[in-house]
């Protein structure tokens, strides 16, 4: 797998994670307040679903990497949710404190980005360590060629 193909796969995975996170946040904000912080799937679950689509050896490696970074990802998810809950509290006020809201939105974005970075790093390390034939299978599975 050449560098461009690996970069394409990485960008594709990053795009999938960003779409998931944006959809997740939008769904959570649209739900009733008591339901807003209940997650049906964690980013680790999403990573495991990606691992299900990888060739068997790669899937096993990715699941192992996700187990290694899972506690840190979950810590970031808790931080992300805490920040979103704080932003929701600011939005309930009669007058919105725009600087504080901007700071919270920025913190949430940074936490979400860190989650995506950890998932992307795990995927890239896994994909880069595969033998050439397994990488070709990976490309076919993601229909990149």
N, C-alpha and C positions, 0 to 999 in steps of 0.2 A: 504494500500500500504506500503510495507516494505521499509526500507531505501535504499536498493540496487535498487529496482524498480524506486524509485524517483530519485536516482542518475543516473540511466540509462536514464530516460526521460530527465533529465537536460543535460546530455552529448549529447544526440541525438539532442536536440534543439540547443545547442552550436555548434555542428557540422553543422547543417543546416544553422545557421547564418554565420559561417565562410565560408562555401561553397558559400553562396550568396554573401558575401562581396568580396571574391576573384574573383568570376565571374564578379561581378559588376565592380571592379577596372580593370580587364583585358579587359572588353568590353569598358570601358571609355578610356583606354589608346590606344585601337585599333582604335577608331573612330577619325574623323577629329578633330583638335584642338578646333574649335568653338563648337563642340558637346560634348567635353570631360567632361564638368561639368554639363550637363543636366541629371537629374535623372528621370527615369520613375517611380521608386518606392522608397520611403524612408524606413528606417528600421521600422518606426512606421507602415507603410503599410504592411510590412512583418509580423510584430507582429499581426496586425489585421487579416491577412490571417491565421495565426496560430490560433487565437481566433475563426475564423470561423470553425475550425476543432475540437474545444473543445466542450464538453457538454455545453448546453445553459448557465447554471449558471456560469460555469468556463469562457466561452467566454465573458460574460458580465463583470465579475470581471477583466479579463485580459485587456479588452478594457478600463476599468476605470483606471487601473494602468498605462496603456500606455498613457492615457490622462494626468495623473499626471506627468509622467516623460518625456512626449513628448517634451516640450520646451527644456529640457536639452539634450535630444537625438538630436534634431535638431541643437542645438548649437554645439554639438560634430560633427555632420555631416558637418556643415559649416567649422569647424576647419579642419576636415579631408580633405575636398575638397580644402580649402585654401592651406594646406600643399602639397597636390598632385600638385596643380597648381605651387607652388614654386619649387617643384622638377622638373616639366616639364620645367620650365624656366632654371634651372641649366643644364638640359640635352640638351638644345638648344645651349649652349655655345660651342665654338671650343674645349676648354679644360674643362673637368668636374672637379669641385671641389669635390673630393671624400669625404672628411670629412663632408662638408656641406650637400652633397647628403645623406650620411649615417644618419646624424642628422635628416633631413627631413623625410626620410623613417621611422626612428624610431618614430618620432612624429606622423606620419600617422598611424603606427601600433598601437601606444598607444591610439590614438583617436578611431580607429576601435575597439580595445579591450574594451574600455570604453563603446562604443555603445553596443557591445555584452554583456557586464556585466550588463548593465541596462535592456536590454531585457531579459536576463537569470534570473536576480533577480525578475523581474515582473512575469515571467512564474513560477518560483519556488515558490514564495509566493502564487500565485494563486493555483497551483497544490497542495501544502501542506495544503491549507485551505479547500480543498474539502472533503466531506464525503467519506467514503470508496467505496461506490458503484459508485460514480462519478469518483473516481480515477481509478477504474477498467474499466469504459467506456473509460477513457482517454488512458489507456494502450492498449485497443483493437483498438482504433482509430489510434494509432501510430503503431499498429501491433508489439508490444513489447512482446507479449505472444501468 
